Amino acid sequence: MEIWIIRDGEKVGPLHDFEIRRKITVGELPPDTPAWHEGLGAWKTLVEIDLFKREFEKEPPTVESLPTDHEALPTEVSPTEVARAAPTPALIRRFCARWLDLLLYSSVWWLGMWAAGQDIRAAIINPWIMFFHYMPWFVLESVLLHYFTTTPGKWLLGLRVVNLDDSRLDLSAATRRSMKVLFSGIGFGWNYLALFCQLLSFIVAKRIGTTLWDHTGGHKVTASKLSPFRMAGFVVLFFVAIQLQAIVIPPYVSPEMLEKMDKMLPGFKAEYEKNPPWHLPKRN
């Protein structure tokens, strides 16, 4: 949503709502700042607008809540200093956890299609099936986040999704978060759209310190120290997930699909025909 504000007697905008939240968090905008967005009948102060009211109700972080490497800070700091001192979230870890979850789900999905005797090639070339085939995972993810605050990929990489007060997300909040990730985080997993959404999400997270869906939802991702056991488990599961797809899908790859892959990855077709991967028997 685009917001206009009045600062020092001048109209400033449009600003995105997440930019306003960030400015409120670091203490740049006081509650009595006049603001307006489309749909408001008149200018109101930020604290009177439902979209931002909750930001002023949050207690600012204290020095005691910061990690140990910031213990040298003075006992009284401004919200701006606290925000600058706060560590950047483990974005790379989050990215890896996300795609391990999706790979695991996708592997089980394709294996289930094969076991049920479904026409896998028809599914591969059906744009609607490919567009929505991640939907069941995000429904399951909502349940996992609500009850356990984590998913298999996040658990292996020491990540938890919680509210700002460290409480668990209720089911509706977890569902809204997962649907936002499905739509704006991975673009339904659809080829170049997924890459664009991932890049955009990473840029936004670097800019505001968290992902847009956690920022607007009032959530956070906590990261604990990684153990060698979990790192090894992550690598093994990642490899297993890729191999499961490799043994199910190849028999149904058409010459047209090989040509497309060869354009994206020169030499793919020749290598594929020279060393075809082992696969499960093809079903009619």
N, C-alpha and C positions, 0 to 999 in steps of 0.2 A: 504494500500500500504506500502511496506517495503522500508525504506530510509536508506542510509549510509551517514555519515557526516565525516568531518575531524575536529578534535579538538585537539589543542596542538600538531599538527603534526602527530596525530595517527588516523587511520581509526576506526570509531565507528559505530556499527550496527549489524544486521538490527534493525531499530526503526520504529514503526508504525507512520503513518502520524499524528494521533491525539496527539502522544507524542511530535512530532516536534512542532505542533501548541501550545501545552501547554508550551513548553520550550521557544518558541518565545514570548508568552504572558507574561511570568514572567521575561523576559529579559535575559534568559540564553544563547540564541543564537542570535548573531548579524546578520544583513543582509548579510554580506560578508562571512558567513560560507560556505565553499565548501560542496556540497551535490550531491548525485546521486541516481537515482532509475531506475529500469528496463524500457527501452524505450528511455532513454537519451543517446545521442551519446557521450557525454563527461561530465565531472564534471562541475557544475555551482554553482554560489552562490545562497543561499536560496531565495533572493529577485528576482532572475531571473527566478525562477521556478514558473509557473502559480499557482500551487497547494498552494504555501505559500505567494505569492505576496500580497494578500489581508490582511494577518496578519500584515504586516509591514505598511499598509496604515491606520490601525485603530488607533485612538487616545487612549493612555493609560488612564485608569480610574483615576479620581482625587479624592482627599479626600472629596470634596463636594458631590460627587455622592454616597458615602458610607452611610449606614444606620446610624441613630443617635447614636447607641451604639458604633460607632467607631469615634465619634467626638473628642475624646481625642488624636487622632493621630496627629503628627506634620503636618504643612501645606505643607511640601515637603517630599514626600515618593517615594521610588523606586517602579517600577512595581512589583518586587518580594514581597515587603512588602504589597502592595495593594492586590495582589492575595491571600496572606496568610490571610489577614484581612477580605476578602470578605466572607459573610455567605454562608453556604452550602445550595443548593436548597432544597425545601420542597419535598424530594423524596417520602416519604410515602404518602403525600397528592396527588402527581402526580399518584402514583400507584393506590390509591383508586379511583381517578377521572377517570382513564383509564378504570377500570373494572366496574364502574357504567355505563359509556357510553356503554361498550360492552354488559352488562347485559340488559340495556334498549333496545338497538337495537335488541338483540337476542330475547327478550320477544315479541317485536312487530313483528319480523320476523316469529316466530313460531305461534303467534296468527293469523297473516295474512295467513299462510299456512293452518291453521285449517279453517278459514273463507272461504277460496277459495276451500275447499273440497279436498285439496291435500293429497296424501298418505304420512303421516308424518313418519310412520315406515320405508317406503322405503327411505325417505330422511335421517333418522337417520343412517341407515346402509350403505348408499352410501358414500364411502370415499371422492369422488370428491366434492359432495355437501357440506359435512362437512368441507372440506379443504378450500373451497372458499366462504363459506356463510358469512364471515365477510367483504368480498371485498366491497359490496355496502356501508357499514358504513364508510369505510375509504375514499371513494369517497365523501360522504356527509361531513365527517369531514374536508376534504380539503376546501370545500366551506364555512363551518362554521368558520374555522380559518382565511380564507381570508377576509370574510366580518365582522366577529364579534370578532376575535382573541381568541375565546373560544368555548367550547362545553358545553352541559348541566352539565356533571360531573365536568368539570373544573370551570364553573361559580359558582356552588354551593360551591366549595372549594376555591374560590377566586384566581383562576389561569388564566393567560393569556399568549398566545404564540405570541411573537413579534420578530422583528429583533433586532440586537444589538443597533440600534439607536432608538428603541421604535416604529418604524413604523410597519404597518401591513405587513404580508407576501403577496406577490403577489400569484396568483392562482397556477402558476407553482411551486413555491417554497413550497407552502402549500401541493401540491399534492406529490412532491418528499418526503417531510417529512413524510406524512401519509403512503406512500408506504414503506418507510424504517422501520417505526414502525410495519406495518403489517408483513413484512418479518423478520426483526431482533429483533423487540421489543417483539412480542407475538408469533412468529413462526406460523402465520396463525391461532392461537388459538387452535392448535392441541395438546391436552393432555400433554404428558411429554415434547414435543418440546417447548410448550408455557412456561412451568415452567422453563426449561433450559434457554430460551431466556430472561425471566424476571429476573432470578438470575444473568445472565451474564450482562444484562443491568444495574442492580443495582450496581454490583461490579465496572463496568466501570465508572458509574456516581459518585460513591464515590471516585474513584481514580482521575478523571480529573475534577470533580466539576460540570459536566453536562452530559446529555445523549449523546451518540455518534452521533445520528441524528441531535441534535441541535448544537453540536460542529462543525461537518463538514458542516452543512448548514448555520452557522452564525446566529443562532436564540438563544433566551433565553426564559425562563418561569418566569414570575413575579408572586409573591405571595402577596396578600393583607391580612389584618387581617380578621380572620373568625368571622362571626356573629352567635349568637345562632340560628337565624331563618334559615340561610343556612345550618348549621349543622343538624338541625332537618329535613329540607327538604331532605338532603342527606340520612339520615337514613330511612325516609319514602319511598323515591324512590327506594332505594336499596331493601327494604323489598317487595315492590310492584313488582319489576322486577323479583325477585326470585319466588314470588307466582304466577305470570303470567305463568312462565315456568312450575311450579309445577301443574297447572291445565290443561295445554295443553298436555304435553308429557306423563304422566303416563299411559294412556290407550294403548299406543303404545309400551310400554316397554315389550320386549320379555323375556321369561325365561332365555335365554342365556345372555341377558344384565344384568338381576338381578344377575346371577351367577358371572359375571365380577365385578359388583359393590360390591357384598358381599366379593369378594377376596380383593378388595381395602379397603373396610370399613366393617370389620367383624361385623356381626349382622344386616347389612342393609336389607338383604332379609327377615329375620324373622320380623323385625320391619315394613317393607313395607307391608308384607302380613297380619300382625296383625292390623295395622292402615293405610290402603291405603288412600292416600290423595284425597280430593275432586277434581274432574276434570270436564272439559266440556264433553258433550256427544261425544262418538267416532263416526267418520264419515267413511263410506265405500269408 
